[in-house]
């Protein structure tokens, strides 16, 4: 069900939500958090779809805020039932002076006594924690992959990092980190002497994986990039060097990686590119600060050298 509220106020939207809740009963009350999405009109629907999918694991209220130029007014839309997955979605489109105070637009619509998560699917504020929406959120999710300058965005995220910040470029690394950690938990237990990460220049996940290895192994890490025209953009391979030979984890295709180790047959591993829904759902599972990400973006990233052009 979709309820349109043109030229409305936050108070009227809140009253309509109460009416929907009364009609929906207990089902409408079982929300565990409020997710605030700040995005342009062209990006908002994809973010809503991801949130709706993630809501099957995390029932929530989703508040989508878009702003634009024009005469001061607020249009709203409430989506429940089949149009909102297991969530209830409130879309706010604020124009002109009505968009000047983002915090006041959403404060009256937050679920009482429930955690608040803010998500910027595209360009994030320079300092997410100090932004109007970031100040009221326990967790703040950015996505450096959608920034205009990936390297500059990672630098900004490192400088402004506060407990509760995270980035989906980091979340996309979960399976890569799991695979590499599993390899190093197997014999021979030799010291890694150097590492190399190869990926697309526009992939912040490639840079964060190199920074994680730099932080975890404390060895020289080369971060290389090449033209991804002949392969799926993102991370292509990781090479770990030790005395008995190199460990190579390479993804030549979108969903399959090959693990090569000295003295062992090659192993094909299922390593697909993660969807937006999967990454969002993972981040909503934990509402405490991601301490490891904080160390990677502030310590590991700062120690990492400039990228090199791959052969």
N, C-alpha and C positions, 0 to 999 in steps of 0.2 A: 504494500500500500504506500502511495506517495501523496503527501499533503503539501500543497504549494501555499506559501504565505507571502504574497508580493507586498512591497512597501510596508514592512512590518516593524516591530520593535523586539528587542531581546525578551522583554517581559511577556509579550504576546506569544512568542515561541515557547517560553517556559510553561505558560499556561496550557498551550496545546500539548506539550509533552506530558503534563500531568493528566490531561484528558485521555491521551493514548495509553498511559500507564494504567489508569483506572479501568479502561476497557480491556486491556490486555492481561491484567491480573498479575499473578506471580511471575509469569514468563518475562514480563517487562521489567521486573525488579531484580532479576538475577545477573546484574552487571558487575564485573569485578574491577573495572578501571575505566577511565576516560582517556581516549586517544584524540589529541588535537592535531589535525593535518593542516599545514599552511602551504598552499600551492596555487599556481595559476589555473585558470579554467581549463586550459588544454592538458594539464597534467593531473588534475584533481580526480577524474573518473578512474584512471588507472590505479591511483592510490586508494580510492574507495573500494575498488574490486579486490585489491590485495588485503585491505582491512576486513572486508566482508568474509573472505576466505579464512583469514587468521582468527576471526571471531568465533569460528566453530570450536576452536581450542581455547579462546579467551573471550567469552561474552563481554561486550563492552558497549559504551556509548562513544560514537565517533562524531566529532565536531570538525567539519571541514570549513576552513576560512579562506575565502578568496577576496581580493580587493581590486578596485579599479577606479578609473577617473570618471567624472560626471557629477551630476547633481547628487547632493547628499541624500542617500536613502539605503535601506537594507531590505534585500529580498532573502527569503529563507525557504527551505524545503525540508520536510521530515520524511524519512523513509523507514518503514518497519516491515516486518514479515519477510516475504520472499524477496523483497527489494533491498534487504539489509542483512542477509545471512542470519547469524545469531546475535547481531548487534542492532542498535537503533542509530540511524545516521541523521545528523542535522547539518545541512549545508547552508552556510551563511555567505551571501555575496554582498559585500559592503562597498559603497561607492562614495567618492568625495570625502567630505568631512566625517561622514559616518564610519570611515575606515581608519580614522586617525588614532584610535585607542583600541588596539587589538585585545589587550587584556580585559577591558570592560565588556567587550563583545562576547567573550566566552565564559567569564567568571560565573554569571548567573545560570549557566547551563551545565556546570560541572556536577557530576554525581557526588552526593555528600559522603564524606568519610571514605573516599576511594582514591587510589593513586592516580596521578595525572602523567601522561606521557605525551611529549610534543615531538612531532615528526615533520621535517622539511624534506620532501622527496626530491627537490632540485636544489637551487642555490640557497645555502644556509646563511643565517646572520654571521657577521664577523665574530661575534662572541655569543654563541647560543645560550649559555647560562644566564647572561645579563640581558637578553632580549625580553620584550614584554611577555611572550608566551613561555620562554624558557624559565623565567622567574617563578612561575607557578607549577612547574613540572618537576617530578622526581627523576624522570629519565628524559633525555633529549637525544633524538635520533637524526643524524644527518646522512647525506649520501654524496661523498666526494666525487663519485663517478659521473655525476651530472653537473659538476661545476665547470666553469669556463676554462680554468687553469688548474689542472689536477695537483701539480707540485705546489703551487702557491696555496691552494686550499688546504693541503696537508700541513703546510707550515703554519697557517692560521689556526687550524684545529689544535696543533701542538701548543701554540702560544696561549690560546684561550681555554685550554682544557680545564674542566672542572669535574669533580666526582658526579657521575650520572650521565655524562656525555658518552656517546658511542657513534659509530659510523657503519653503514651497511657494507662499505668496502671491507671492513674488518670481519663482519659476519659472513661474508662470502668465502672467507678463508677457513672456516671451521673444518671442513672435510680434508683440505690440504694439510692443515696442522695435525689432524688426527692421524692421517696416513704417515706423515713424516715421523711423528712421535712413536707410532707403532713399529716402524722400521728400526729406530734407534733403541727400542726395547728388546731387540733380538740380537743374538750373537752374530759376529764377534763384537764385543763391546770395546771398540776402538775409538780413540779420540778423533773427533772431526777437526781437521786442520784448516779448512776453508769451505766456502759455499758460494754458489752462483745461482741467481734467479733470473730467468728470462721471460719477458712478457711484453705486452703492448705498452707504448709510451704513455697512452692515455688511460692506463689501468692503475688506479690507486691501490687495488688489492695486491698487485705485483710489488709495489713499493712497501706496503705494510708487511707482506710476507718476508721480504728482505730485512726489514727492520726487526721483525720478530726473531728471525734467525740470528741477527746481529746481537740482540739482547740475550737470547737464550744460550747461544753457543760461545759468545765472546771471541769470535774468530773473524778474520777478514771476509766480508761478504761483497761480492760483485753483483750489482743490479744492472742488468742489461735490457735493452729493448730493441725491437726490430719491427719492420713493416709487417702488420698482421694480414696483409691482403690474401695470403695463401692459407691462413688458419683462423680459427675463431678468436677474436680479440679477447684479451685477458691474460691469465697466466699460462705460459706454455710449458715451462720445465723448471725443475729444481735439481741442482747437482751438489751433492755433499762429498767432499774429498777426505779419505782417510788412508792409512798406510796400505791396507790390502787392496785398495782400488776404489773407484767412484760408485756412489749410489746415485742413480738417475731416475727421477720420477717425471715422466713427460706425458703431456696430454696432446696427442696429435689430432684428436677428434673432439667433438663437442662434449661427449659424455663418457669417453673411455680414456683411461690413462695406462701407461705401461711402466712397470717398475723393473729396473735392471740393476742387478747386484753381482759382484764377482763370484764366480763359482756356482751360481744358481740360475735356473731357467727364468726367462722373462715371465712376469705375471701381469695379466690384464686386470685392471681395477675399475669398478664403476665409480666415476668421478664426474658427474654432470654439473653443468653450470647451475647454480642455485637460483630459484625463482624469487621474485620479490615477496611473494606470500610466505615462502619458507623462511626467508631472512627476517621478515617482520615478526612472524610467529616466534622465532627463536629469541629475538630481543625482548618480546613481551613476557617470556617465561621468567625472566629475572628482572626485578625492579630495584635491586641493590646495585651499587656502582661496579662497573667492570674494571677491576683493578689492573688486570693484565693489559687491556687495551690502553688504559691510562699510561702505563709504563712504556708501551710500544710507541705511542704517539708523541710522548714527551722525551723519553730517553733513547730508545732504539732508533727512532726516526732521526733524532738529532745527530747520532753517531754515524749514520749511514752516509756514504759519500754520494756524489752526483752520479746519475745513471750514465752508462756507456752505451754506445751503439753496437749491437750484436753483429757478428760476421754473417 
